[in-house]
Amino acid sequence: MPINKNALIRYKTIDQCLQNRSRKWTLEDLIDACRKALYEYEGIEKGVSRRTVQADIQLMRSDKLGYNAPIKVVDKKYYTYEEPKYSITNIPLTTQDLEKLNEVSEILKQFKGFSHFGDLRVMVQKLEDKISATRNNLRPVIDIEKNDNLKGLEYIEIIFQAIRRKEVLEIWYQSFKAKRPGKILFHPYLLKEYRNRWFVIGSKGEGHNFELEREILGFGEGMKVLSPDKLKKRIARNLRNASHNYDGL
């Protein structure tokens, strides 16, 4: 059963209230707590109805969401958990939950080369520990192509940050026909992964995608560029220049 964000906020709020046994909770108290939580997290000012919170409590008591919360009413007025240590956050993971968590873990592990992964690594390890402790023989069903030995991965983060900050990069670039590399000012605006290789698209006066052009030239006569015209003309020019290396044969 799908849960929307507002409903999840209400469930967690009710759960936190009922865990707090230092005070007694009436239905009006729970409604007020949900109203404050929705305003704090979502900026919703219209509040929440009595009927909605009553329906939330009934749903939490049922097994539709897997909660089966032992909510009872004391003195026909106060709501509390019959089991003092109960919380909806402590319910066991279902098989479907474990499968989805495993898929997420496998995807997150692919993002190496970014500084963000330093934070993700801890989260992934915790996720894997949880999965392993619950289900030790879970077979991965996602295999993402990757090449950890690819040269230049250490520059991905630098380029990524330059794109975000709209910074110009000073790089050394050597074309096929050049005898030595030359320094250029490069304006990057897109990082793209294609066929297990990383490309940076940007400009130095006009748009250039150096790696993509190399990929196209690598196909030789087996590849024809139809558009855009600028790329088509550059590839044609590069091929003509390359053919001069074989003059006299």
C-alpha positions in Angstrom: 0.0 0.0 0.0 1.6 3.3 -1.1 2.1 6.0 1.6 2.3 9.7 0.8 4.7 12.0 2.6 2.2 13.7 4.7 0.7 10.5 5.9 4.2 9.2 6.8 4.8 12.3 8.8 1.6 11.8 10.7 2.4 8.1 11.5 5.8 8.9 12.8 4.5 11.8 14.9 1.8 9.6 16.5 4.4 6.9 17.1 6.8 9.4 18.8 3.9 10.7 21.0 2.8 7.2 22.1 6.4 6.3 22.9 6.6 9.2 25.3 5.0 7.7 28.4 5.8 10.7 30.6 2.5 12.3 29.6 -1.0 11.2 28.6 -2.1 11.7 25.0 -5.7 12.5 24.1 -6.9 12.5 20.5 -6.8 16.3 20.5 -3.2 16.2 21.6 -2.3 13.8 18.8 -4.1 16.1 16.3 -2.2 19.1 17.5 1.2 17.2 17.4 0.4 16.2 13.8 -0.5 19.7 12.9 2.8 21.1 14.2 4.8 18.4 12.5 3.2 19.0 9.1 3.8 22.7 9.4 7.5 22.2 10.5 8.3 19.7 7.7 6.0 20.7 4.9 4.9 24.3 5.7 1.2 23.1 5.7 -0.9 25.6 7.7 -4.4 24.2 7.2 -3.8 21.6 9.9 -5.3 18.1 10.0 -8.8 16.9 10.7 -10.0 14.7 13.6 -11.2 12.1 11.2 -7.8 11.9 9.4 -5.9 11.2 12.7 -8.6 8.6 13.8 -8.1 6.9 10.4 -4.3 7.0 10.9 -4.6 5.3 14.2 -6.8 2.5 12.8 -4.4 2.0 9.9 -1.5 1.8 12.3 -3.3 -0.9 14.3 -3.9 -3.0 11.2 -1.5 -5.1 9.2 -2.0 -3.1 5.9 1.3 -1.4 6.5 2.8 -4.1 8.5 2.7 -2.0 11.7 0.1 -4.0 13.8 0.6 -1.2 16.4 -0.7 -2.2 19.9 -2.5 1.1 20.4 -5.0 1.1 23.3 -7.3 3.6 24.9 -7.1 4.1 28.6 -10.0 5.5 30.6 -11.8 6.0 27.3 -9.7 9.1 26.6 -5.9 8.5 26.6 -4.0 6.8 23.8 -0.9 4.7 24.5 1.1 1.7 23.4 0.2 -1.5 25.2 3.8 -2.6 24.8 6.1 0.1 26.3 9.0 -0.5 23.9 7.0 -0.7 20.7 7.7 1.6 17.8 6.7 1.4 14.1 10.4 2.0 13.3 11.3 -1.4 14.9 9.1 -3.6 12.7 11.1 -6.3 10.8 11.8 -5.8 7.1 9.8 -7.7 4.6 11.3 -9.7 1.7 10.3 -7.0 -0.7 11.9 -4.4 1.5 15.2 -6.3 1.5 15.2 -6.8 -2.2 14.7 -3.1 -2.8 17.4 -2.2 -0.2 19.8 -4.5 -1.9 19.2 -3.0 -5.3 19.7 0.5 -3.8 22.9 -0.6 -2.2 24.3 -2.0 -5.5 23.5 1.2 -7.3 25.1 3.5 -4.7 28.3 1.5 -4.8 28.8 2.5 -8.4 29.3 6.2 -7.7 33.1 6.2 -7.1 35.2 9.2 -8.1 32.9 11.7 -6.4 33.8 13.2 -3.0 30.1 12.6 -2.1 30.8 8.9 -2.0 32.8 9.3 1.2 29.5 10.0 3.0 27.6 7.4 1.0 30.1 4.7 1.8 29.2 4.7 5.5 25.5 4.6 4.6 26.0 1.8 2.1 28.0 -0.2 4.7 25.2 0.2 7.3 22.7 -0.8 4.6 24.6 -3.9 3.7 25.0 -4.9 7.4 21.3 -4.6 7.9 20.6 -6.7 4.8 23.2 -9.3 5.7 21.9 -9.6 9.3 18.4 -10.2 8.1 19.0 -12.2 5.0 22.4 -13.7 4.6 21.9 -15.4 1.2 20.5 -12.5 -0.9 21.8 -12.8 -4.5 22.4 -9.5 -6.4 20.2 -9.1 -9.4 21.7 -5.7 -10.6 25.0 -5.6 -12.5 26.1 -2.1 -13.6 29.0 -1.9 -16.0 32.0 -0.2 -14.5 35.7 0.1 -14.9 37.5 1.2 -11.7 40.9 1.2 -13.6 39.7 3.8 -16.1 42.3 6.6 -16.2 41.2 10.1 -15.2 38.5 9.2 -12.7 40.3 11.4 -10.2 39.4 14.5 -12.3 35.6 13.8 -12.3 35.1 15.6 -9.0 37.1 18.6 -10.1 35.1 18.9 -13.3 31.8 18.3 -11.5 32.5 21.2 -9.1 33.6 23.5 -11.9 30.3 22.9 -13.7 28.3 23.6 -10.5 30.2 26.8 -9.8 30.4 27.8 -13.5 34.2 28.0 -13.3 36.6 28.0 -16.3 39.2 25.2 -16.3 42.7 25.6 -17.6 43.6 22.3 -19.2 46.3 20.7 -21.4 44.9 19.1 -24.5 46.6 17.3 -27.3 44.7 16.5 -30.5 45.6 13.7 -32.8 47.5 15.9 -35.2 49.4 17.9 -32.6 53.0 17.0 -31.7 52.6 18.3 -28.2 49.8 19.3 -25.8 48.7 22.9 -25.6 47.0 24.9 -22.8 43.4 26.0 -23.3 40.7 27.6 -21.3 37.7 25.3 -21.2 34.1 26.0 -20.1 32.6 22.7 -19.0 28.8 22.4 -18.8 28.0 18.7 -18.8 29.5 15.4 -17.6 28.2 12.3 -19.3 28.9 8.6 -18.9 28.5 6.7 -22.2 29.5 3.1 -22.8 31.5 2.9 -19.6 33.5 6.0 -20.4 33.2 9.6 -19.1 32.8 12.6 -21.4 32.9 16.3 -20.7 31.0 18.6 -23.0 32.0 22.3 -23.0 33.3 25.1 -25.1 36.4 27.2 -25.8 34.6 29.7 -28.1 32.4 27.0 -29.6 31.0 23.7 -28.2 33.5 20.8 -28.2 33.2 17.3 -26.9 36.8 16.1 -27.3 36.2 12.5 -26.1 33.1 12.1 -28.2 35.0 13.3 -31.3 37.7 10.8 -30.6 35.1 8.0 -30.2 33.6 8.9 -33.6 37.0 9.1 -35.3 37.8 5.7 -33.9 35.1 4.2 -36.1 36.8 5.5 -39.3 34.8 4.9 -42.4 32.2 2.9 -40.4 30.7 6.0 -38.9 28.9 9.0 -40.5 27.8 12.1 -38.6 24.5 13.5 -39.8 24.1 16.3 -37.3 24.8 18.9 -35.9 26.5 20.6 -38.7 29.4 22.0 -36.6 30.3 18.5 -35.4 29.9 17.1 -38.9 32.3 19.7 -40.3 34.9 19.2 -37.6 34.9 15.4 -38.1 35.2 15.8 -41.9 38.1 18.3 -41.4 39.9 16.0 -39.0 39.5 13.0 -41.3 40.9 15.1 -44.3 43.8 16.2 -42.2 44.5 12.6 -41.1 44.5 11.4 -44.7 47.4 13.7 -45.4 49.6 11.5 -43.2 49.3 8.9 -46.0 50.1 11.0 -49.0 52.5 9.3 -51.4 51.3 5.8 -50.5 
